[in-house]
Amino acid sequence: MAAFLGLRDRWTRVVDAIRPPEPVYAHCDIPCGIYDPHEAQISALTVLRMDQLIAELAHPGPDAKLEERAAYVSKMARYTSVKESHAERVKHEVRVIWGDYFTPDHAKQYPQAHELTFKIMKAASKARQGPVLADAQALLALVQEFAELFWQTKGAKTRKQPSLQKSGGEIVVPVPA
């Protein structure tokens, strides 16, 4: 039996070397019942902050040294990359809540949920297209509205509190009864 396992392990390594397995990512789908729009809000704030940093980034002048130009391009690339990944994270978090948490009864009771989810998907895509602060702020506002709706489905009241992040903005949180 040990010889068979050794042969199987070697065969698996050969196959993996020829055709490496692709990583698989998924929500657990148990369903665990633990959902929270907080991460979507943090990601929306991050999109906003990256747009703020891009707006603050000084363009190198025509006589700038190569190092100054390289630093500008590097910062712009990093800010843009982070913004892109967090806009996608917003979409992921909202999709998981919409797809795994919301029920047909929720859809009947809160008919605006579907359209709101659709608007968030479009707003996150728009926020990725350029460093427009108004687009990032619109995304944050929609995600906050989604958070309020989510907590409403759980019978919780909400309030907005300052995020205390450099981007400013607020976070929607449930209020204990």
HUKA-V655758 format. One record per residue. RES is the residue in one small letter. D_LAST is the distance of its C-alpha to the last C-alpha in whole Angstrom. Layout:
res:RES d_last:D_LAST
res:RES d_last:D_LAST
//
This chain:
res:m d_last:61
res:a d_last:60
res:a d_last:63
res:f d_last:61
res:l d_last:58
res:g d_last:60
res:l d_last:61
res:r d_last:58
res:d d_last:56
res:r d_last:59
res:w d_last:59
res:t d_last:55
res:r d_last:56
res:v d_last:59
res:v d_last:57
res:d d_last:54
res:a d_last:56
res:i d_last:58
res:r d_last:55
res:p d_last:52
res:p d_last:49
res:e d_last:46
res:p d_last:42
res:v d_last:40
res:y d_last:36
res:a d_last:33
res:h d_last:30
res:c d_last:30
res:d d_last:29
res:i d_last:28
res:p d_last:26
res:c d_last:23
res:g d_last:20
res:i d_last:19
res:y d_last:19
res:d d_last:18
res:p d_last:19
res:h d_last:19
res:e d_last:23
res:a d_last:24
res:q d_last:22
res:i d_last:24
res:s d_last:27
res:a d_last:27
res:l d_last:27
res:t d_last:30
res:v d_last:32
res:l d_last:32
res:r d_last:33
res:m d_last:36
res:d d_last:37
res:q d_last:36
res:l d_last:39
res:i d_last:41
res:a d_last:41
res:e d_last:42
res:l d_last:45
res:a d_last:48
res:h d_last:51
res:p d_last:54
res:g d_last:57
res:p d_last:60
res:d d_last:62
res:a d_last:59
res:k d_last:60
res:l d_last:59
res:e d_last:57
res:e d_last:55
res:r d_last:55
res:a d_last:54
res:a d_last:51
res:y d_last:49
res:v d_last:50
res:s d_last:48
res:k d_last:45
res:m d_last:45
res:a d_last:45
res:r d_last:42
res:y d_last:40
res:t d_last:41
res:s d_last:40
res:v d_last:37
res:k d_last:36
res:e d_last:37
res:s d_last:35
res:h d_last:32
res:a d_last:32
res:e d_last:33
res:r d_last:30
res:v d_last:28
res:k d_last:30
res:h d_last:30
res:e d_last:26
res:v d_last:25
res:r d_last:28
res:v d_last:26
res:i d_last:23
res:w d_last:25
res:g d_last:27
res:d d_last:25
res:y d_last:22
res:f d_last:22
res:t d_last:24
res:p d_last:26
res:d d_last:23
res:h d_last:21
res:a d_last:24
res:k d_last:25
res:q d_last:22
res:y d_last:21
res:p d_last:25
res:q d_last:25
res:a d_last:24
res:h d_last:27
res:e d_last:29
res:l d_last:26
res:t d_last:27
res:f d_last:31
res:k d_last:30
res:i d_last:29
res:m d_last:32
res:k d_last:34
res:a d_last:33
res:a d_last:33
res:s d_last:36
res:k d_last:37
res:a d_last:36
res:r d_last:38
res:q d_last:41
res:g d_last:41
res:p d_last:40
res:v d_last:38
res:l d_last:36
res:a d_last:35
res:d d_last:34
res:a d_last:32
res:q d_last:30
res:a d_last:30
res:l d_last:29
res:l d_last:26
res:a d_last:25
res:l d_last:25
res:v d_last:23
res:q d_last:20
res:e d_last:20
res:f d_last:20
res:a d_last:17
res:e d_last:15
res:l d_last:17
res:f d_last:16
res:w d_last:12
res:q d_last:13
res:t d_last:14
res:k d_last:12
res:g d_last:9
res:a d_last:7
res:k d_last:8
res:t d_last:10
res:r d_last:12
res:k d_last:16
res:q d_last:17
res:p d_last:21
res:s d_last:22
res:l d_last:24
res:q d_last:27
res:k d_last:30
res:s d_last:30
res:g d_last:27
res:g d_last:25
res:e d_last:21
res:i d_last:18
res:v d_last:16
res:v d_last:13
res:p d_last:9
res:v d_last:6
res:p d_last:4
res:a d_last:0
//
